[in-house]
Amino acid sequence: MRTYEVITYGCQMNVHDSERIAGVLTDAGYAPAEPGAQADVVVFNTCAVRENADNRLYGNLGHLAPVKLSHPGMQIAVGGCMAQKDRQVVVDKAPWVDVVFGTNNLGSLPVLLERARVESEAQVEILESLERFPSTLPTRRESAYAAWVSVSVGCNNTCTFCIVPALRGKESDRRPGDILAEVRALVDEGVQEITLLGQNVNSYGVEFGDRGAFAKLLRACGSIDGLERVRFTSPHPAAFTDDVIAAMAETPNVMPSLHMPLQSGSDTVLKAMRRSYRSEKFLGILDRVRAAIPHAAITTDIIVGFPGETEDDFAATLDVVRASRFAAAFTFQYSIRPGTPAATMPDQIARPVVQERYERLVDLVGEIALAENQKLEGQRVEVLFADGEGRKDAATHRMSGRARDNRLVHVAVGDTAADRPRPGDLADVVISYAAPHHLTADGGLLDLRRTRGGDAWAIRNAAPVAAPAPAGTILGMPTLSRA
């Protein structure tokens, strides 16, 4: 049986796509490679948002060239947003690549691999529109107790820094019944946390003419027995409405966490970015969320050094960050992406200036995050324990997971199996220490609830072949570890 490995760059949409890539390969008779073993098929699921993703891909392809020569029959495939953008360029730069496939034809990968093998020639297949909604593809999920669920693909916005709409296409929405059927099926399998995904998740329903569809979907998730936690990402401030805030506040299993991309606090820069909101509206949304959900943790994305950004513009961003009191912020230095309007704008900012502003922003974000986290010291929080969240857990004798507000919590646990939670189990803890990016609970567990999610994790990890975990660097979400 030929083996495979999927390596993922980019956002949470790519992570979920990688689960589908793993699913179609498994369905076609491939098996996940054992950790540390060289796979017969290596698939890169790529991102086109950041320049360093390009560099990282071609660097890794270069490292694999001699490996392929020494591994007869090995194949390399490149998919995702960069493949959709570059197409033949990938094969021209790395002629040892066997398959290039796009965001709209994930299901074609097994056929393309076989065709490349038979014809001894690279296969490049990029479709301009979806063959079928990706959720109809077989999926090999990385977690037994948590799952991504796509509500839509594509984007109708025209942000000047972003190439995603050109690569993912216009927004296409799933029917609510199909989404809820998938959620119920996942819960029946032991999943107890789902994250609803969309490029602009709160604009869900625009394709079938129901602008209240997303709030209704959140409320419908609240009626599913066994579903402990519901999250969603990422909304767009321009389309974020009060009915969604009400649904969040009134639906007990919708978590008190919100990722709301700011991008810039300067109205001048927001206009140049073609972001259809201004700082006052953004702050107004946060005020209404906190009025309805006082304990909500709000995170964001911010770009530093957009073309034309002045020191006054950057100061406006710092002002909005101070007013917003973000629990965390994913901060990025602007990089030129060919094919976007911003790439040809005048007044590109010098790299040393961008770096200096970036460092000031990171310092401020860390200062605020620490202060916000310290408010939780001595407080009781519920933790859903997880796989791979705590890199130092073995050395510290802790286990890690996420609070309801999505903060990372490291928890001291006992040495015996009876005292240790499994990934997927729940427990209450008291926070003893706060740092900018995590909380610590060294007082141990106040209680431990064994869950169906924990049972599902135990069953999966007792099986002869563990489920693969697509790996990579994620923008806007915590970094996954490599399988």
C-alpha positions as CSV (number, residue, x, y, z in Angstrom):
1,M,0.0,0.0,0.0
2,R,1.4,3.4,-1.0
3,T,1.7,6.0,1.7
4,Y,1.1,9.7,1.8
5,E,1.8,12.9,3.8
6,V,0.0,16.2,3.5
7,I,1.9,19.4,4.5
8,T,-0.3,22.5,4.9
9,Y,0.4,26.2,4.7
10,G,-2.1,28.9,5.3
11,C,-5.4,29.4,6.9
12,Q,-8.0,27.2,8.6
13,M,-9.7,26.7,5.2
14,N,-6.6,25.1,4.0
15,V,-6.3,22.9,7.1
16,H,-9.8,21.6,6.4
17,D,-9.0,21.1,2.7
18,S,-6.1,19.0,3.8
19,E,-8.4,16.8,5.7
20,R,-10.3,16.3,2.5
21,I,-7.1,15.6,0.6
22,A,-6.3,13.0,3.2
23,G,-9.8,11.6,2.8
24,V,-9.7,11.2,-1.0
25,L,-6.3,9.6,-0.8
26,T,-7.4,7.1,1.9
27,D,-10.6,6.4,-0.1
28,A,-8.3,5.7,-3.2
29,G,-6.3,3.1,-1.2
30,Y,-3.4,5.1,0.1
31,A,-2.3,5.0,3.8
32,P,-0.9,7.7,6.0
33,A,2.8,7.5,6.4
34,E,4.1,6.5,9.8
35,P,5.8,9.4,11.7
36,G,9.4,9.8,10.6
37,A,8.9,7.5,7.5
38,Q,9.3,8.8,4.0
39,A,5.9,8.9,2.3
40,D,5.5,7.6,-1.3
41,V,3.3,10.6,-2.0
42,V,4.0,14.1,-0.5
43,V,1.2,16.7,-1.0
44,F,1.8,20.4,-0.4
45,N,-1.5,22.3,0.2
46,T,-0.4,25.9,-0.3
47,C,-1.2,29.4,0.6
48,A,-0.9,32.5,-1.6
49,V,-1.6,35.2,1.0
50,R,2.0,35.7,2.3
51,E,5.3,35.9,0.4
52,N,7.0,33.7,2.8
53,A,4.6,30.9,1.9
54,D,6.0,31.0,-1.7
55,N,9.6,30.9,-0.4
56,R,8.9,28.1,2.0
57,L,7.2,25.9,-0.6
58,Y,10.0,26.2,-3.2
59,G,12.6,25.7,-0.5
60,N,10.9,22.5,0.6
61,L,10.5,21.3,-3.0
62,G,14.2,21.8,-3.5
63,H,15.0,19.7,-0.4
64,L,12.7,16.9,-1.8
65,A,14.4,16.7,-5.2
66,P,17.3,14.4,-4.1
67,V,15.0,12.5,-1.8
68,K,12.8,11.6,-4.7
69,L,15.8,10.4,-6.7
70,S,16.6,8.0,-4.0
71,H,13.0,6.9,-3.4
72,P,11.8,5.0,-6.6
73,G,8.1,5.7,-7.3
74,M,7.9,8.7,-5.0
75,Q,5.5,11.4,-6.3
76,I,5.1,15.1,-5.3
77,A,1.8,17.0,-5.7
78,V,1.2,20.8,-5.1
79,G,-2.3,22.0,-4.5
80,G,-4.1,24.9,-2.9
81,C,-4.2,28.7,-3.6
82,M,-0.6,29.0,-4.8
83,A,-1.1,26.2,-7.3
84,Q,-4.3,27.9,-8.4
85,K,-2.3,31.1,-9.0
86,D,1.0,29.9,-10.4
87,R,-0.2,26.7,-12.3
88,Q,2.5,25.8,-14.8
89,V,5.0,28.0,-13.0
90,V,5.3,25.4,-10.2
91,V,6.4,22.7,-12.7
92,D,8.7,25.2,-14.5
93,K,10.5,26.0,-11.2
94,A,10.4,22.5,-9.8
95,P,10.2,20.0,-12.8
96,W,10.3,17.0,-10.4
97,V,6.8,17.9,-9.2
98,D,4.3,15.3,-10.6
99,V,0.9,16.9,-10.1
100,V,-0.4,20.5,-9.7
101,F,-4.1,20.8,-8.8
102,G,-6.2,23.8,-7.7
103,T,-8.7,24.7,-5.0
104,N,-11.7,23.6,-7.0
105,N,-10.7,20.0,-7.9
106,L,-9.3,18.4,-4.7
107,G,-11.1,15.2,-5.6
108,S,-9.1,14.8,-8.8
109,L,-5.8,14.1,-7.0
110,P,-5.8,10.3,-7.1
111,V,-6.6,10.2,-10.8
112,L,-3.9,12.8,-11.5
113,L,-1.3,10.9,-9.5
114,E,-2.1,7.7,-11.5
115,R,-2.0,9.6,-14.8
116,A,1.4,11.1,-14.0
117,R,2.7,7.7,-13.1
118,V,1.5,6.0,-16.3
119,E,2.4,8.9,-18.6
120,S,5.7,9.8,-16.8
121,E,4.8,13.4,-17.2
122,A,3.6,16.2,-14.9
123,Q,-0.1,16.7,-14.7
124,V,-1.4,20.2,-14.3
125,E,-5.2,20.6,-13.8
126,I,-6.7,23.8,-12.5
127,L,-10.4,24.4,-12.6
128,E,-11.9,27.9,-12.5
129,S,-15.0,26.8,-10.6
130,L,-16.1,24.1,-8.2
131,E,-16.8,20.6,-9.5
132,R,-18.8,20.0,-6.4
133,F,-19.0,21.5,-2.9
134,P,-15.9,20.2,-1.1
135,S,-17.9,18.9,1.9
136,T,-19.2,16.1,-0.3
137,L,-15.7,14.7,-0.5
138,P,-14.5,12.0,1.9
139,T,-12.7,13.6,4.9
140,R,-10.1,12.2,7.2
141,R,-10.3,14.5,10.2
142,E,-7.3,15.3,12.3
143,S,-9.3,15.3,15.6
144,A,-11.8,12.8,17.1
145,Y,-13.5,15.4,19.3
146,A,-13.3,18.7,17.3
147,A,-14.1,19.4,13.7
148,W,-14.2,22.1,11.0
149,V,-17.5,22.5,9.1
150,S,-17.6,24.7,6.0
151,V,-20.7,26.8,5.5
152,S,-19.4,28.5,2.4
153,V,-16.4,28.8,0.1
154,G,-15.2,31.9,-1.9
155,C,-15.5,35.6,-1.2
156,N,-17.4,38.5,-2.7
157,N,-15.2,41.2,-1.3
158,T,-12.4,43.1,-3.2
159,C,-9.8,43.9,-0.5
160,T,-6.9,45.4,-2.4
161,F,-4.3,43.4,-0.5
162,C,-5.9,40.0,-0.9
163,I,-5.8,37.6,-3.8
164,V,-8.1,35.0,-2.3
165,P,-11.3,35.9,-4.2
166,A,-9.4,35.4,-7.5
167,L,-8.3,32.0,-6.4
168,R,-11.4,30.7,-4.4
169,G,-14.0,32.4,-6.6
170,K,-17.3,34.1,-5.6
171,E,-19.0,33.0,-2.4
172,S,-21.0,29.7,-2.7
173,D,-23.2,28.8,0.3
174,R,-24.3,25.4,1.4
175,R,-27.9,24.8,2.3
176,P,-28.6,25.0,6.1
177,G,-30.0,21.5,6.2
178,D,-26.8,20.0,4.7
179,I,-24.7,21.9,7.3
180,L,-26.8,20.7,10.2
181,A,-26.9,17.2,8.9
182,E,-23.1,17.1,8.8
183,V,-22.9,18.6,12.4
184,R,-25.3,16.0,13.7
185,A,-23.4,13.2,12.0
186,L,-20.1,14.5,13.6
187,V,-21.7,14.6,17.0
188,D,-22.9,11.0,16.6
189,E,-19.2,10.1,16.0
190,G,-18.1,11.8,19.3
191,V,-17.3,15.3,18.1
192,Q,-18.3,17.9,20.7
193,E,-16.7,21.1,19.3
194,I,-17.3,22.4,15.8
195,T,-16.0,25.5,14.1
196,L,-18.1,26.9,11.3
197,L,-15.8,28.1,8.4
198,G,-16.3,30.6,5.7
199,Q,-14.1,33.2,4.0
200,N,-16.6,35.7,5.4
201,V,-18.6,33.4,7.6
202,N,-21.2,36.0,8.7
203,S,-22.2,36.8,5.1
204,Y,-23.5,33.3,4.9
205,G,-26.9,33.2,3.2
206,V,-26.2,36.0,0.6
207,E,-26.3,33.5,-2.2
208,F,-29.8,32.2,-1.4
209,G,-31.1,35.6,-0.2
210,D,-31.3,35.3,3.5
211,R,-29.1,37.8,5.3
212,G,-30.2,36.4,8.7
213,A,-29.1,32.9,7.8
214,F,-26.0,32.9,9.9
215,A,-27.7,33.9,13.1
216,K,-30.3,31.2,12.5
217,L,-27.6,28.6,11.9
218,L,-26.0,29.5,15.2
219,R,-29.3,29.1,17.0
220,A,-30.0,25.8,15.2
221,C,-26.6,24.4,16.4
222,G,-27.7,25.2,19.9
223,S,-30.5,22.6,19.7
224,I,-28.2,19.7,18.8
225,D,-27.8,17.4,21.8
226,G,-24.2,16.5,22.6
227,L,-22.7,19.5,20.9
228,E,-20.7,21.2,23.7
229,R,-19.0,24.1,21.8
230,V,-19.7,26.0,18.7
231,R,-17.2,28.5,17.2
232,F,-16.9,30.3,13.9
233,T,-14.3,32.1,11.8
234,S,-13.7,34.5,10.3
235,P,-16.4,37.2,10.2
236,H,-16.1,40.5,8.3
237,P,-16.9,43.7,10.3
238,A,-18.9,45.2,7.4
239,A,-21.5,42.4,7.5
240,F,-21.5,41.7,11.3
241,T,-25.1,42.4,12.5
242,D,-26.8,42.6,15.8
243,D,-28.8,39.4,15.2
244,V,-25.5,37.4,15.3
245,I,-24.5,39.1,18.6
246,A,-27.9,38.1,20.0
247,A,-27.6,34.5,18.8
248,M,-24.1,34.3,20.4
249,A,-25.4,35.6,23.7
250,E,-28.6,33.5,23.8
251,T,-27.2,30.2,22.6
252,P,-25.4,28.4,25.4
253,N,-23.1,26.3,23.3
254,V,-21.9,29.2,21.1
255,M,-18.6,30.1,22.8
256,P,-17.8,33.6,24.1
257,S,-15.0,34.2,21.7
258,L,-14.9,36.3,18.6
259,H,-12.2,36.7,15.9
260,M,-12.9,40.1,14.3
261,P,-10.2,41.2,11.7
262,L,-9.4,44.9,12.1
263,Q,-6.5,45.1,9.5
264,S,-5.9,48.8,10.3
265,G,-7.2,51.4,12.7
266,S,-6.7,54.2,10.2
267,D,-9.8,55.1,8.2
268,T,-7.6,56.4,5.4
269,V,-5.8,53.0,5.2
270,L,-9.1,51.1,5.5
271,K,-10.4,53.0,2.5
272,A,-7.2,52.2,0.5
273,M,-7.6,48.6,1.5
274,R,-11.2,48.7,0.3
275,R,-12.5,47.5,3.6
276,S,-16.1,48.7,3.8
277,Y,-16.1,49.8,7.4
278,R,-14.3,52.4,9.5
279,S,-12.7,52.4,12.9
280,E,-15.8,53.8,14.6
281,K,-18.0,51.0,13.3
282,F,-15.5,48.4,14.3
283,L,-15.3,49.7,17.9
284,G,-19.1,49.9,18.0
285,I,-19.3,46.2,17.2
286,L,-16.9,45.4,20.0
287,D,-18.9,47.5,22.4
288,R,-22.2,45.7,21.5
289,V,-20.6,42.3,21.8
290,R,-19.2,43.1,25.2
291,A,-22.5,44.5,26.4
292,A,-24.2,41.3,25.4
293,I,-21.4,39.0,26.4
294,P,-19.2,40.7,29.0
295,H,-16.7,37.8,29.3
296,A,-16.1,37.5,25.6
297,A,-12.5,37.3,24.4
298,I,-12.0,39.1,21.1
299,T,-9.0,38.5,18.8
300,T,-8.1,40.2,15.5
301,D,-5.8,40.4,12.5
302,I,-3.7,43.5,11.8
303,I,-1.5,44.4,8.8
304,V,1.4,46.8,9.3
305,G,3.0,48.8,6.5
306,F,0.2,48.9,3.9
307,P,1.2,51.2,1.0
308,G,0.8,54.8,2.0
309,E,0.6,54.2,5.7
310,T,1.9,57.2,7.5
311,E,3.1,57.5,11.1
312,D,-0.3,59.1,11.9
313,D,-2.1,56.2,10.3
314,F,-0.1,53.7,12.4
315,A,-0.8,55.7,15.5
316,A,-4.5,55.4,14.7
317,T,-4.1,51.6,14.6
318,L,-2.4,51.7,18.0
319,D,-5.3,53.8,19.4
320,V,-7.8,51.3,18.2
321,V,-5.8,48.4,19.7
322,R,-5.8,50.2,23.0
323,A,-9.5,50.8,22.9
324,S,-10.3,47.2,21.7
325,R,-8.4,45.4,24.5
326,F,-7.8,42.4,22.3
327,A,-7.1,39.0,24.0
328,A,-4.7,38.3,21.1
329,A,-3.8,39.7,17.7
330,F,-2.3,38.0,14.7
331,T,0.0,40.7,13.3
332,F,1.5,40.7,9.8
333,Q,3.9,42.9,7.9
334,Y,2.4,43.8,4.5
335,S,4.0,41.9,1.6
336,I,3.4,42.5,-2.1
337,R,1.2,39.9,-3.7
338,P,1.3,40.0,-7.5
339,G,-2.1,40.3,-9.0
340,T,-3.6,42.5,-6.2
341,P,-4.3,46.2,-6.6
342,A,-2.1,47.0,-3.6
343,A,1.0,45.5,-5.4
344,T,1.1,48.5,-7.8
345,M,0.1,51.2,-5.4
346,P,2.6,54.1,-4.9
347,D,4.3,54.8,-1.6
348,Q,5.3,51.3,-0.7
349,I,6.7,51.4,2.8
350,A,10.4,50.7,3.4
351,R,11.1,47.4,5.1
352,P,13.0,48.9,8.1
353,V,10.0,51.3,8.8
354,V,7.6,48.4,8.6
355,Q,9.7,46.3,11.0
356,E,10.0,49.1,13.5
357,R,6.2,49.6,13.5
358,Y,5.5,45.9,13.7
359,E,7.7,45.6,16.8
360,R,5.9,48.5,18.5
361,L,2.5,46.9,17.7
362,V,3.6,43.4,18.9
363,D,4.8,45.0,22.2
364,L,1.5,46.8,22.7
365,V,-0.6,43.7,21.9
366,G,1.4,41.6,24.3
367,E,1.0,44.3,27.1
368,I,-2.7,44.4,26.6
369,A,-3.1,40.6,26.3
370,L,-1.2,40.1,29.6
371,A,-3.4,42.6,31.4
372,E,-6.6,41.0,30.1
373,N,-5.3,37.5,31.0
374,Q,-4.4,38.6,34.5
375,K,-8.1,39.5,35.2
376,L,-8.7,35.7,35.1
377,E,-6.2,34.9,37.9
378,G,-8.2,33.2,40.7
379,Q,-11.2,32.6,38.3
380,R,-12.7,29.2,37.6
381,V,-12.8,28.2,33.9
382,E,-13.9,25.2,32.0
383,V,-11.1,23.5,29.8
384,L,-11.6,21.2,26.9
385,F,-8.3,19.2,26.8
386,A,-6.7,18.8,23.4
387,D,-3.9,17.1,21.5
388,G,-0.8,19.0,20.7
389,E,-1.7,22.3,22.4
390,G,1.1,22.3,25.0
391,R,4.6,21.9,23.5
392,K,6.2,21.6,27.0
393,D,3.5,19.4,28.6
394,A,5.7,16.4,29.0
395,A,8.4,18.4,30.8
396,T,6.0,20.3,33.0
397,H,3.7,17.4,33.8
398,R,0.8,19.4,32.6
399,M,-2.0,18.9,30.0
400,S,-3.3,21.7,27.8
401,G,-6.6,22.8,26.3
402,R,-8.9,25.7,25.6
403,A,-11.2,27.6,27.8
404,R,-14.6,28.5,26.6
405,D,-13.3,31.9,25.4
406,N,-10.6,30.0,23.5
407,R,-7.7,31.0,25.7
408,L,-4.9,28.4,26.0
409,V,-4.7,26.9,29.4
410,H,-1.9,24.6,30.8
411,V,-3.2,22.5,33.7
412,A,-1.3,20.5,36.3
413,V,-2.7,16.9,36.3
414,G,-2.1,13.7,38.3
415,D,0.2,10.9,37.3
416,T,-2.3,8.1,37.2
417,A,-4.7,7.4,34.3
418,A,-7.6,7.9,36.6
419,D,-6.4,11.5,37.4
420,R,-5.5,12.4,33.8
421,P,-8.0,13.8,31.3
422,R,-7.9,12.5,27.8
423,P,-8.0,14.9,24.8
424,G,-11.7,15.6,24.4
425,D,-12.5,15.5,28.2
426,L,-13.7,18.5,30.1
427,A,-12.7,19.8,33.6
428,D,-13.0,23.0,35.6
429,V,-9.8,24.6,36.9
430,V,-8.8,27.7,38.8
431,I,-6.3,30.0,37.0
432,S,-3.2,30.5,39.1
433,Y,-1.0,32.4,36.7
434,A,-1.4,34.5,33.5
435,A,1.1,35.2,30.7
436,P,0.4,37.1,27.5
437,H,-0.3,34.0,25.4
438,H,-1.6,31.4,27.9
439,L,-3.0,30.7,31.3
440,T,-1.8,28.2,33.9
441,A,-3.8,26.3,36.5
442,D,-1.4,24.5,38.9
443,G,-4.1,23.7,41.4
444,G,-5.2,20.7,39.4
445,L,-8.7,19.6,38.4
446,L,-11.7,20.7,40.4
447,D,-13.7,18.0,38.6
448,L,-13.2,15.8,35.5
449,R,-15.9,15.0,33.1
450,R,-15.3,12.0,30.9
451,T,-16.9,12.7,27.5
452,R,-17.9,11.0,24.4
453,G,-15.2,13.1,22.7
454,G,-12.6,11.6,25.0
455,D,-14.0,8.1,24.3
456,A,-13.7,8.8,20.5
457,W,-10.1,10.0,21.0
458,A,-9.3,6.8,23.0
459,I,-10.8,4.5,20.3
460,R,-9.0,6.3,17.5
461,N,-5.6,6.1,19.3
462,A,-6.1,2.4,20.1
463,A,-6.5,1.6,16.4
464,P,-3.6,0.2,14.4
465,V,-3.4,3.3,12.2
466,A,-3.8,6.7,13.7
467,A,-5.5,9.4,11.7
468,P,-3.0,11.8,10.0
469,A,-2.8,15.4,11.1
470,P,-2.2,17.8,8.2
471,A,0.5,20.1,9.3
472,G,1.7,23.6,8.6
473,T,1.7,27.2,9.5
474,I,-1.8,28.8,9.9
475,L,-2.6,32.4,9.5
476,G,-5.2,33.6,11.9
477,M,-5.2,30.4,14.0
478,P,-2.8,28.5,16.3
479,T,0.0,26.7,14.6
480,L,-0.5,22.9,14.1
481,S,2.3,20.4,14.8
482,R,3.5,18.1,12.1
483,A,2.1,14.6,11.9
